[in-house]
Amino acid sequence: MISREERNPLSEWWWTVDRLQLGAIIALILGGIILSLAASPPVATRIGLDPFHFFNRHVLFLLPSFIVMIGVSFLSPRQIRRAALIVFVISIALIVATLLIGPEVKGSRRWITLIGVNIQASESAKPAFVVLAAWLFAESARRPEMPATSMALVLLMTLISLLVMEPDFGQTMLILLVWGALFFIAGMRMIWVLGLGGAASAGLFAAYLLVPHVAGRIKRFMNPASGDTFQVDTAMEAFYNGGWFGLGPGEGIAKRSLPDSHTDFVFAVAAEEFGITLCLALLALFAFIVIRALSRAYATEDMFARFAASGLAILFGVQAAINMSVNLQLIPAKGMTLPFISYGGSSMVSLAYGVGMMLALTRQRPRTEMESIGDANANAVSSYA
């Protein structure tokens, strides 16, 4: 047991980090191990790999992810800002390299291979972007004369322009939603929020008119008879088959035919084998992590920490909501991993990085000496008055 009286980085971290939130995240990670073992063997077998190929890689990626999450949670807000800037610049460079030399898969260029490892640079760009945008919004509120909001808009346009060129409209919409939420949290005028919402809607409509596969997905969602809806139909059947308590571990049928049962549709596999009860438990874990982070962020006096932690929590929650909504046919199909549950090395490490920053920013740090001096001066003035 770590004593409160010890004065070292580990003890300080342990007594200031949100242990309930950390416990919920670890529960999600353990759930991901179980569901990867349930969902991935049929997929690996179908493509001629060892049945436990994806499961072994899932577990393998957990080690660096956990190290990244815990390591980042030790950082100070200033260190988080600096690290985010470095990560964002590297991610943008990798996205550009992907567009230039990355392999084209199903009409998109989203992956680049470095040292034998496939990397999706847009994943690491997301949490870094959120932190930088929060930093600029905080500076805009603190120093109105600084064109920080314009700089945040330039940052947004740079990232989404590259994502559209891949193209990856799912990640683009996710980034726009989170940026808009941050814009709103930062206290910007509602007319700006509505204007940006209108611009995003116009962009989506343009994508519907100009990009065939986007139009196809929306049409199939609105009218299932207009195209192939095999994956989403099979996912819905999994929910019906599983009922409240599931068919039992390894007894699922949907995973035998779903090409993406270990990634995009792992939530449906969970429903079929372990029941809707487990799905509700996963939903509760995601909701707890997001609400807990938002409440801790609201309680902090540091404006940057408040904005950044809120943005990271929204990013985490919206990504989970998109994946679960696709599985339930509530929105058009879109490839989006379920945080810490779906298979995916780049996604897992990037999520760990984002969650690590969220844990760091919501730690209960002592107030700085300058804040104490400021309060003392304010009290003196009040007493004098």
Beta strands, then each sheet from edge to edge (+ up, - down):
strand 1: 112-114
strand 2: 117-119
sheet 1: 1+ 2-
end
